[in-house]
Amino acid sequence: MVNRLVLVIIIVPVAIVLIALAVANREWVPFTLDPFHPGNPALTIQLPLFVYLFAAAILGVLIGSLATWLRQGRYRKLARQRGAEADTLRAAHKKTQQAAQPGTPSLPRPAS
């Protein structure tokens, strides 16, 4: 239900805006990597403007994802450590349960 809500409220309007941008910005625009000689054909490509817009959006998402992944590294490390500790404790608990078979007391009985 939440996925459908996210789809309808966020993704559909964003898709509509992106399609509108692509249709409105079909003009060919030069992109040059040489700031001193902007007309240099070896370092200039011409693409529609919407290609640059989409490339910038994709690059922004990738950089943001990488930054988030790097910032959360310590939490992933802590989760791995705690998972290993939980596995060790489960194994120790299973070992003590197997040692204390049903019918044999696990603790010494107090003298009466």
C-alpha positions in Angstrom: 0.0 0.0 0.0 2.8 2.4 0.9 4.7 1.5 -2.3 1.6 2.4 -4.4 1.2 5.7 -2.5 4.9 6.6 -3.1 4.4 5.7 -6.8 1.4 7.9 -7.2 2.5 10.8 -5.1 6.2 11.1 -6.0 7.2 9.1 -9.0 4.4 9.8 -11.4 4.7 13.7 -11.0 8.5 13.5 -11.3 8.1 11.4 -14.5 5.6 13.9 -15.9 8.0 16.8 -15.2 11.0 14.9 -16.7 9.0 14.1 -19.9 7.9 17.8 -20.2 11.6 18.9 -19.8 12.7 16.4 -22.4 10.1 17.7 -24.9 10.7 21.3 -24.2 14.5 21.1 -24.3 15.2 19.4 -27.6 17.5 22.1 -28.9 21.1 21.0 -29.6 23.5 22.6 -27.2 27.3 22.5 -27.3 29.3 21.2 -24.3 32.9 22.0 -24.4 35.8 20.9 -22.1 38.2 23.6 -23.3 37.3 26.9 -21.5 40.0 28.9 -23.4 38.9 27.8 -26.9 35.2 27.1 -26.7 34.9 26.4 -30.4 37.5 23.6 -30.4 35.7 20.7 -32.2 38.0 18.0 -30.6 36.7 18.9 -27.1 33.1 19.9 -27.9 30.1 17.7 -28.2 26.6 18.7 -29.2 23.7 17.0 -27.6 20.1 18.0 -26.8 19.8 19.9 -23.5 17.6 17.3 -21.9 20.5 14.8 -22.2 22.6 17.1 -20.1 19.8 17.6 -17.6 19.3 13.8 -17.2 23.0 13.2 -17.0 23.3 15.8 -14.2 20.4 14.2 -12.3 21.8 10.7 -12.6 25.3 12.0 -11.5 23.7 13.7 -8.5 21.9 10.6 -7.5 25.1 8.5 -7.8 27.2 11.0 -5.8 24.5 11.3 -3.1 24.2 7.5 -2.9 27.9 7.1 -2.5 28.1 9.8 0.2 25.3 8.1 2.1 26.9 4.7 1.8 30.2 6.1 3.0 28.6 7.9 6.0 26.8 4.8 7.1 29.9 2.5 7.1 30.3 2.6 10.8 26.7 1.5 11.4 27.2 -1.5 9.0 30.4 -2.4 10.8 28.6 -2.3 14.1 25.8 -4.4 12.8 28.3 -7.0 11.5 30.0 -7.1 14.9 26.7 -7.5 16.8 25.6 -10.1 14.4 28.8 -12.1 15.0 28.3 -11.7 18.8 24.7 -12.9 18.5 25.8 -15.9 16.5 28.4 -16.7 19.2 25.9 -16.4 22.0 23.4 -18.6 20.1 26.0 -21.3 19.7 27.0 -21.1 23.4 23.3 -21.3 24.4 22.7 -24.3 22.1 25.8 -26.0 23.5 24.6 -25.5 27.1 21.1 -26.8 26.2 22.6 -29.9 24.7 24.7 -30.5 27.8 21.7 -30.2 30.0 19.6 -33.2 28.7 16.0 -33.5 30.0 16.0 -35.6 33.1 19.4 -34.7 34.3 19.6 -31.7 36.6 21.7 -28.8 35.3 22.3 -27.3 38.8 23.3 -29.2 41.9 20.3 -29.7 44.3 20.6 -28.0 47.7 21.2 -30.4 50.7 18.1 -30.9 52.8 
